[in-house]
Each structure stands twice: as structure tokens, then as C-alpha cells.
């Protein structure tokens, strides 16, 4: 897959606070790329730099596949903050104003409203919209120029479960239509459900980047128990293919190099340790995320 964006060593500081500390990664064309991290991790600052709203102190980025930086800017739709729509105007009138401010034609307004499934409510006042509908209208404002790339900052922030589901479905549908989408979020569940790729940030530092299935894998773990837990722990630590994750009621381990539960059972038996408990379990995505960010 071709890369549509290359980021190299971007740094940004606000006084003594290092908001971004040498961020580098690439975004595959046609992906839904999540920038995931806790609040204050630098997500919004990074998106602001990519959209030329902010200037990096060091580093560079390049949008690929465009003949010039100007063409790239015209081919990117963005939503860093929810537009200040007029509550007493309908959806069409509000988007007409957005198009005028952006210097865009009004010809794509109906199509944008259809894409976000608001066309039937195009003449309804903004004040009558639910939170999810308001956010979909905001995304419609980013679609007026029919961009190839969408950059969205926390698109589900503040929404109820129904609104979150609406935005999730919209992002997936827009991606299927061929748009590359870069979205910042602090919600692990949304990134896992929507994104194909992810970069995880914490306090301005890039912790991990890659395919979502690899970075946020729901790793298979093994619970082990014995009548002599102390000896069991000592034996397990001697095996370089077994990693102890926790030691409470049971010793929980992760296996490497295709080691199977049967292999572990045999290994322990060979070391004169009889297992009284052995059970598979999946590690939650949340625990994986906590491990990465800690």
C-alpha cells in the first residue's frame, strides 16, 4: 500500500512543555489511521501541524501523491473543532456559509449531506439536531470540497452511544468510498473498531505504530497453578520462552515461539512441578493499551 503521508522527527514545545518529541511515522493511502493516546499526549498538536495551523519547531512532513503543497491542502478535509453553526439556520444554509468562508463552491453540499445521511433533514434547523447529527453536519462541512483525505480530531467526543455508533458507521463508509481518514482519539474501543492502523502517543512520545491487529493484539495468556507456587514461579522464570505477566491467585504467562499449553505442562513436569491448574484466557485490549502507555 502506498504511503499518503510521511512524518519525520516532528518536535513541538510550549515553553518548558514538550508537546511532541521527535514523532515519525507514515500513513498508508486508503487507511483509517488512528492517533491514539490519553488527553495531553500531543494528538491535537500533531494534527494542527499536519494542517498547517501550527508550525513545528523541528522535523517535517510530506503529503504524497499531490503535485504541490497547495493541491494537498485542497485535497484535505479537516475537523479540528466543531464549526460554529447558527442554531436558527437549517443544514443547507449553515453549509452555504461554510462554503463561502472556505472559498468553496456550493455544488457539493447536497452530496455531502447525503454522505452523512442528513439530506432528508437538510431544511431542519440546527437547533433540532441531536448531538450525533450535529457532529455529522460538522463532518459534512469537511466534505464540501470532496477531499481525498479527512483529518478528524476526536470525532466522537461527547457523544452518547447512539451518536458514537453513527460516527463510527460514517467513518467506515467514507473509507470504503476511497477516502484516507486520520483521526485522533483517546477511546481505545473506537480505534480498535474503526481503524486499520494506529500510532500510540503518550506525553508527546511515539510508543508504538503499525497495523491495529498487531499493535493492539488480544494476546493469548495462560493461567497456571500448583501446590508449590513459589517453585512454579522459579521454574517458569528459567524458561526464556515464557514471560510472567502477573502473579496473584494464579501465575499468568504469555508464550513465545509457538509454545503450547501442553509444552508448558510437560516442561513443568520435567522440573518436578505438577500443575494443578492450567487455563487459556485472552488479554483485554484495555490491558494491552495500559501496558504500552506505561
N, C-alpha and C positions, 0 to 999 in steps of 0.2 A: 504494500500500500504506500503510495506517495505521501510525503510529509507536506502539509499545508502551512505549517508554522515551525520555525526553528528559533529557540530561545537560548541565548548563550551568556552565562555569567552575569545575570542582571542583579544589581545591588541598588538598594534604596534605603536611605536613613532619614528619620525625622529627628534632628538633633542627636541625642545620645541613643535613641531607639533605632535598632537596625531592623527595618521592616522586611527587607529582602536581603538575603546573604548569598549572592552568587548562584542564582537559580538558572538551571539549564535543563531543557528537555525539548522534545519535538512532539507535534500533534499530527497524527495521521489524517489524511484527507478522507472525508466521509465518516469520521468517527463522532461519537458523543464523548467528549473528553471532560472528565470531572476534575476540578481543582478542589480537593477535599482537605479540610482542616478545621480546628477549633476557631472560635472567634478570636481575632487578633493574630492570626497566623500569617497574614500578608496576602490573602486571596484577592481582596478588592484592590489593593495597591498594585498587584501584578496585572489585573485586568485593566486598570486605569492606564498603566504604562503601555500595554498592548494596543490600547485605543487612542494613544497619544493625548490622553487627558492629563497624564503625569509624565515627568521626564525622569528616566533612570539616572542614578549617579554614575554607574558603570555598567558595562555589558551592552548587548544588542539583541535585536530580534528581527526576523525577516519573514514576511508572508510570501509563500511560494505560489507560483502559477499565475502571477499577475505581472503585467508589463511595467508597472510603476507603482510607487507607494500611493499615489493618488488613486489609481484604479483599485488597489487593495482596500483603501478606506471606503470607496464607493460600494465595494462588494461585501462589506461587513455591516450587519445589523447588530445593534447593541442595546442592552438594558442594564445600566448600572444602577439607576434609581428609577422608581416608578414615576412616569411623567405626571406633571400637574394637570390632570384633566379637569375640565369645567363640569361641575356636578349638574348644572342645569342644561347642558347641551347633550345631544344624543351622540352615539358612537361615531357616525359619519362626520358630523360637524367637528368633533374633537380630533379625528384623524385628519380632516382637512387643514386644521390649524397646525398639526404636527408636520404635515407635508409642506406647508408654506414655510414654516420655520426652518426645516431641513433643506429647503430648496428642491424638493422632490415633486414630481407630478402626482396628480390625484388619480391617475388611471388605475393604479393597483390597489386602491382602497377596498373595493368590493371583494377582490380576490383575497386580500389579507384577512378580511373579516370572515370569509368562507373558510379559510385555513384554520382559523382559531374557533370556528363554529359559533360565530356571533352574527352571522349575516341575517338571520331571522329577527334578531334584536337590534338591528342597525339603527333604527329610529327611536329606540328607547333611551331615556335619559340615563346618564352615567350614574346618577344617584339611586337608580333602581337596580343596579347590578350587585350581585354577590361579590365577595372578595375574590373568588376564583375567576369570575367573569371580568372583574377589573384587571386582574393580572393577565388574563388572556388578551384583553384590549391593549395592554401595555406591550405585549409581545407582538400584537398586530401592528403597532406603531413602528416596531423594529423591522417588520416585514414589508413596509411600504415600497421600498426600492427593490424588492425581490432579491435579497442578498444571498451569496453563496455560503457565507459564514455568519453564525449567530453567536454573540458573546453575551451571556446572561449571568448576572450576579444574584445569587440566592433567589432563583425564580419561584420557589415555593415558600419563602419566608413568611410567616404569619398566617398561613392558610390552614383551614380545617382539613380533616382527612379527605373530604369530598373535593375540595379545591386542589389539594396536593395531587390527587388521582387525575384530575382534569389536566393539570400542567404536565404531569408525567406522560399521559397519553399523547398530548400535543407534541412534546419534545420527540417522542419516539416516532410519531407520524411525520414530523418535519424532517427528521433524519432519514427516514425511508424515502422521502422525496428527493434526497440527494444533498441535503444541507449538512455541513460540518457544524457541530454545536460545541462550544466551550462554555461550561457552566461551573460557577463556584458554588460550593455548598458546605455546610457543616453537618449535614444529615447523612450519615453513613448508609442508612437504608435506601434513601433516594438514589444515591450514587450507584449502589450495588444493583438496583432495579433498572436504572435508565442508561448508565454509561457503559461504553465499551472499553475505555481506557481511563486511567486515573493518575494524578500526581498528588501526593500527600505532603502537606506543608505543616510545619509547627514552628512558631516564632521566627518566621522568615527563612527557615531552612527546609530544603527539599529532603524528605525522609525516604520516599520510595516513589517509583514511577513505572508504569507498564500496563499490561492488559489487566482489566479488573479481575478476571478469573484467577490470575496468577498472584496479583498483589493482595487481593482480599480473599484468598482461598479458604474454604471452610475445611481446614486440615483435620484429618482423622487422628484421633487420640486413643490411647489405651489406658484403662484403669486397671491397676494391679494391686493385689493384696496377698499377704502371707501371715503366718503365725509369728514370724520374726521380721517386722517391718524395717528395723534398723539394718539387719543383714541384707534384706532385699534391696534397700537403697544403696548400700555399699556395692553390691553385685552389679546393679544396673549402671552405676557411675563408672564401672570398669569397662563397659561396652561403649565404644566410640560411635556406634550406630544407633544408640538410644539416648534421647535427650529428656531429662526430667523437667516437666513443666510446673508441677505443684506436688506438695506432699502434705496432705491433710488426712482425711479418713482413708483415702486410697492414694497411692502414688500414681500420678498421671504422667504418661510419657508420650513423646512423638517418635515415630520410627523413620529411619532413613535407609537409603539403598535397598528399597523393596523388601525390607524386613517384615515378616508376617507375625501375627499373634502366636502362631504355632512355633515359629523360630524363637520368640521370646520365652515361651513356656519351656522349650527344650533347653535353651541357654540357662535359664534359672535352675532347672532340674539338674543340669550338669554341674552347677555350682552348689549342689546340695540345698537348694532353696525350693520348697514346694509352694506353688501358687494356689491360694485358696479362693482368689477372686481375679477374674480376667474378663473385661468387657470393653467393647468398642464404644466410642462416642465421638460426635462431631464438635469441634470447637466453634463457637459462635463467631460471626463476623465482628461483633462488638469487641470480643476479647482480642481478636486479631488486630483490630484498629487501635485498641488501647496499648497492646504490646508494641506496635510500630511507633506510636506517638510518645511512648515513654522511653 
